[in-house]
Amino acid sequence: MSADHLLVLEDVYSSYGKSTVLRGVSLTVDEGEVVSLLGRNGAGKTTTLRTIAGVMTPDSGTITFDGEDIASLQDFEISRRGISYVAEERAIFPDLTVEENLKMGQATGAEGIMSIPEVYDLLPRLEERKSLPASNLSGGEQQMLVIARALLNPTELLLLDEPTEGLAPQIVERIMEIIEHISDLGVPILLVEQNVQVPIRTADRCYILDKGEIVYEGTMDELAADEAVQQEHLGLGMAIE
């Protein structure tokens, strides 16, 4: 794989205890690119993001970010290098206000890709509720909050895990608009998403994982046109529009 890629995973194996989840995963993300990681539940998508973010240490293989091997680094060290991980769990500080949660995203003191006023311009609902405890937010508003907090960091790569899971259609639409806005800012994104319509609209390329192995790589247009791949690996059949 070319050293010109921003992120490179090469032959990565990763396990939970004695259970091997990732089996030789290789993928790349380039500057300014949105790449989607697709697959059925349990395929290893979240494990891939957790391994990149340093939440898990790979058993073997290499993970290179901006030319540096990061596979053995701790999660906080990887975060300092500009990889922001928005986990599926929507980890907020429920007893802090919305604005206090946002300020936690500025804890390092380094300039992020957006400021709090810019976040409020993008997400006026958060400004309306900035003085309320974060626990008062709806699920969609909490998702917007954790994404916004990542944008207040100096993010060179954004890892998004299931950002629309369990959200109403109108909120899914808003999350897609946010992803598109982040991409327009030039921030590369590695996106895990069960709702395939989200990457079809927002991503450039995709990989499909099946039982911890990459079984497909292509553009989103190529995937949309390949009903056989959709049916075999995603169980969709004609579901992509």
N, C-alpha and C positions, 0 to 999 in steps of 0.2 A: 504493500500500500504506500502511496505517495506521502512524503513528509510534509507536503503542502496542505494537507487536511488539518483543520483546527483540532478535531477530536478523532482519535483512531483507537478502536478496540480490535485486537488481533488475537484470535484463538483463546478467548477468555472462558475459563471455567470458574464457576462459583457455586458454593454449597451452603445449605443450612444443616449444620451437624454432619451426619453421614449421608444426607440426601443431596446429590448433585442436581442443581437446577439449570445452570447454564453449561452448555456443552460445546465449547469451541466457537463462541460468538465473535464474529468479526463485522465491524461496521464503521462508517465514517460520517462525520458532520463537517460541512465546510462553512466558512465565513458567510454570514447573511442568509443561511439556508434554514428552512424548516423541514425536519425529517421526522416522520411518524413511525412508531414501533407498534405493529399490530399483531393480533393473535388472540386465540381463545383464552378464557380464564385459566390461570395456572401454567401458561406457556413460558413464563419467565420474564415478562415485560418489566414489572416493578423491580424484580431482582436485578435486571440490567441497570436501571436507573440508580438503585441503591448501591450497586457496585461501583458505578462511575463516581457517585457522590461521596464514596468513602464510608458509607454506613456499613457496608460489607467489604471485606478484603477478598480479592479473587484468589482462588487456589493456584491458578497459573494463567499464563498469557500476559499481554501487555496492554496498558491503557496509557495513551499519550495525549496530552493536551498542550497545544501551542508549542509542540516540540519537546515537552518535558514528560518523563515517565512519572505518572502520579499513582500508579497501582498500589504502592506501599504507604501512601500518605494517609493521615487521619482526616476525618471529615471536615474539621475546622481548617486544616491546612488547604484542602481542596477548595473550600468556600473562599478562602483568602485569595486564591488564584482566579477567582471570577466565575466559578461554577455555582449557580444558585439552583437549589433543588426544592421544588414545590411538591411536597408529598401528598399522597392521596388522602391522608388523614385530616387535612385542613387544620394544622397545628396553630391555633391562636392562643393568646393569653386572655382567657374569658373574663377575668376580673379587671383587666385594664380597659381603658376606653379605646375606641377605634384609633384616635390620634396617637395615643400612647403605644398601641401596637405598631403603628407605622413608624414611630420614632425608634422602636426596637430594631427596625431595619436599617437604621443609620448608626447603629451602635459602634461600628468600627471607625466612624468619623470620616471615612473615605467618601468621595462624591459618587453618588449612584448615577444610573442612566436617566433617572427622573428625580425631581424634587417633590416634596409633599404638595406644594401648590399645583404642580403639573399633574400629580396623581389625582388631585381633586378635580382638575379640569377634565381629566379622562373619565373619572368615576365620581360624578357629583353626588351620587347616593351616599358615598362614604363621607363626604363633607357634611351632608345633612345630618349624619348620625355620628359625627366625630367625637361628641362628648358623651356618648352612650357606652356602657360596657359592651365589649365585643360579643359577649354571650347573648345579647339582645338581637344580634343580626340573624337574618335568615341564612339558610345553607348557601344560597347563591351569593349573598353579600359577604359571607365568610370566605368563600372562594375568591371573590374579588379582592378581599383584604389580604389574603396570603400571597396572591400574585402581586398586588401592589407593593407589599413589603419587600418582595424580592427585587422589584424595580428600583428600590431605594438603595440597593447595594450596587457596587461597581460590577455589574453582570456582564461577563463575556460569553456565557453560554447558559441558557435557561433549560432546566429539566422539568417538564410538566407531567405529572402523573394523574391521569383520569380527571382533568379539570372540570368536566361537565357531568360527572357521575351523579345521578339522582336529582338533577336540576330540571326545573320546568322548561318547556321549549323556548319561551321568551328570554330566559336567563341563559340558556345554551347559546342563543343568538348573540347575546351581549358578550359572553365569554369568547366566542369566535371573533367578534369585532376587536376585543382586547388583544387576542393572539395576533391578529392581522396588524394591529397598531404596533405591537412590540416588534414584529418582523419588519415593519416599515422603518423602525428606528435602527435597523441593521443588526439586531440581536439574533444570533442563531438559536434555534429551539430544537430540542429532542422531545417529542410529544408522544406519550402513551395515552391512547384513547379508545374506548370500546365503541363509541358512537362513530362509525366510519365516515358519516357525513361531515364530521368536524375536520379530519385531515384531508378529505377530498377537497374541501374548500380552502384550507389554510396551508397545507403542506406541499413541498416540492417533490419529495421522494418518500419512499416507505421501505421498510423491511418487515417481513412477517416471521414471527417466531412460532415454532411448534415443538413442544417438549424440549425447550431449551436450546434449539438449534435454528439458525436462520435458514428458512426454506424458500424465501422469495425476496428479491430486491428489484425495484423498478420505480418509475415515476408514478405519481398518482393517476395521471391520464392512462398509463399502461395498465394499472390495476383496475381502473374503472371499466376498461374495455375487455378485461379478461374474466369472464364469468366462471370459467373452470377453476381458476385460482381462488376466486371469491368463495365458491362453493366448497372446495376441498379444504381450505385452510381457515376460512372465516365463517363458514356455514351461512353465507348470505344469498348466493344466487341472484341476481338481478336487483339486489337491494341498493346498489350504489347508483346514484343518479348524477 
